[in-house]
Amino acid sequence: MTSSFTTTELNRKNQRTETLFKILFGMVTVTLIIPVAVILITLVVKSDGIFSWAFFSEYPTNGMTEGGIFPALVGTLWLVAVALLASVPLGVAAAIYLSEYAEDNWLTRIINLAIINLAGVPSIVHALFGVGAFVLFFEFGTSILAASLTLAVMTLPVVIVATRESLQAVPQSFREACWNMGATRWQTIWRIVLPNSISGILTGVILEVSRTVGETAPIMFTGAAFFLPFLPTSVYDQTMAMSLHLYVISTQVPNVPDGLPYGVALTLIGIVMILNSASMAFRTYLRGKKKW
């Protein structure tokens, strides 16, 4: 029996075009992956023999040419945790206002412009702001709190934009159905909009963690120390940090073993990957529970 549908020249042309673009985009993807793979392989090869339990559990010794990176690891986790506690609630609240409450007028347009401009400010400028605002004006001194708040200000645009896009992705019909049942605007946001946008909010958190872990300039002037022989006990203490420790042993300390900077760099990347993987796994779990 002859099929009623036959492939025309236009269909074949469209299929060839589709295949061409698929190959092109695949090559672009591979091109993006190759530099990352080269960097990781280089770090692994160059850091051969560095990793041990002592490397992760001991303090630096002998002018930071020997020993481990334990205080820098702990300090990095301190900075990330406090920065997240400061920026995520504020960023989510700002996004809720802009998405759910604010009207489209000159004030909201100025706020949106300020958010865009804040995202483009160089990190060294944020560092100077942190010194003036948190170290001197609020008298937090050079501390974890001052450094983390500086990082929080720097990463606020990421959280706000990601959260706002996620909130706006929730269908308007969800809100209207809730309002028709007599719920208030806040009840609708709390019970319907936020639970259905939590996976997108976590995307902003993932991006914030990635940037926070790797920043050096903002913490160099506000709370990170060259070397400390003790762990921080509160947010008002100074701390070592992985990014600054990598900079110091790479440029300021003589006679450092060749593999040490590469080992620290690989550990720093590993921290980012672990934190991001945990966040993405949680985001995937929440996304799987969506009903739409």
MOLIN-V588915 format. One record per backbone hydrogen bond with DSSP energy under -1.0 kcal/mol. NH is the residue of the N-H (numbers start at 1). CO is the residue of the C=O. E is the energy in kcal/mol with one decimal. If there is no record, write none. Layout:
BEGIN
NH,CO,E  NH,CO,E
END
This chain:
BEGIN
12,8,-2.2  13,9,-2.2  14,10,-2.4  15,11,-2.3  16,12,-2.3  17,13,-2.3  18,14,-2.6  19,15,-2.5  20,16,-2.4  21,17,-2.4  22,18,-2.0  23,19,-2.4  24,20,-2.4  25,21,-2.8  26,22,-2.0  27,23,-2.3  28,24,-2.1  29,25,-2.2  30,26,-2.4  31,27,-2.4  32,28,-1.7  33,29,-1.8  34,30,-2.4  37,33,-2.5  38,34,-2.6  39,35,-2.5  40,36,-2.4  41,37,-2.5  42,38,-2.6  43,39,-2.4  44,40,-2.4  45,41,-2.7  46,42,-2.8  47,43,-1.9  48,45,-1.2  50,47,-2.2  56,52,-1.1  57,53,-1.5  58,54,-1.9  61,66,-2.4  65,62,-1.1  66,61,-2.1  68,59,-1.0  69,55,-2.6  70,58,-2.1  73,69,-2.3  74,70,-2.4  75,71,-2.4  76,72,-2.1  77,73,-1.9  78,74,-2.1  79,75,-2.5  80,76,-2.5  81,77,-2.4  82,78,-2.5  83,79,-2.1  84,80,-2.3  85,81,-2.3  86,82,-1.7  87,83,-2.5  88,84,-2.2  91,87,-3.2  92,88,-2.7  93,89,-2.2  94,90,-2.3  95,91,-2.2  96,92,-2.4  97,93,-2.2  98,94,-2.4  99,95,-2.4  100,96,-2.9  101,97,-1.6  102,97,-3.4  105,103,-1.5  109,105,-2.0  110,106,-1.9  111,107,-2.3  112,108,-2.7  113,109,-2.1  114,110,-2.4  115,111,-2.2  116,112,-2.1  117,113,-2.5  118,114,-2.6  119,115,-1.7  126,122,-1.5  127,123,-2.0  128,124,-1.9  129,125,-2.3  130,126,-2.7  131,127,-2.0  132,128,-2.3  133,129,-3.3  134,130,-1.6  135,130,-1.9  136,131,-2.0  137,132,-1.9  138,133,-2.2  140,134,-2.5  141,135,-1.3  143,141,-1.1  143,222,-1.7  144,237,-2.2  145,235,-2.9  147,143,-2.3  148,144,-3.0  149,145,-2.4  150,146,-1.9  151,147,-2.2  152,148,-2.5  153,149,-2.4  154,150,-2.0  155,151,-1.8  159,155,-1.5  160,156,-2.7  161,157,-2.6  162,158,-2.1  163,159,-2.4  164,160,-2.7  165,161,-2.4  166,162,-1.8  167,163,-2.6  168,164,-2.3  170,167,-1.1  174,171,-1.3  176,172,-2.3  177,173,-2.4  178,174,-1.7  179,175,-2.8  180,176,-2.3  182,179,-2.0  183,178,-1.8  188,184,-2.1  189,185,-2.2  190,186,-3.0  191,187,-2.6  192,188,-2.0  193,188,-2.1  194,189,-3.0  196,192,-1.3  197,194,-1.4  201,197,-1.9  202,198,-2.1  204,200,-1.3  205,201,-1.7  206,202,-2.6  207,203,-2.1  208,204,-2.1  209,205,-2.6  210,206,-2.2  211,207,-1.8  212,208,-3.0  213,209,-2.4  220,216,-2.0  221,217,-1.1  223,219,-2.1  224,219,-3.2  225,239,-2.5  237,234,-1.5  239,223,-1.7  245,241,-2.7  246,242,-2.5  247,243,-1.8  248,244,-2.7  249,245,-2.5  250,246,-1.3  251,247,-1.6  252,248,-2.8  253,248,-1.4  260,257,-1.2  263,259,-2.2  264,260,-2.5  265,261,-2.5  266,262,-2.4  267,263,-2.1  268,264,-2.4  269,265,-2.3  270,266,-2.3  271,267,-2.3  272,268,-1.9  273,269,-2.5  274,270,-2.5  275,271,-2.6  276,272,-2.6  277,273,-2.5  278,274,-2.3  279,275,-2.1  280,276,-2.9  281,277,-2.4  282,278,-2.0  283,279,-2.5  284,280,-2.7  285,281,-2.1  286,282,-2.3  287,283,-2.7  288,284,-2.0  290,287,-1.3
END
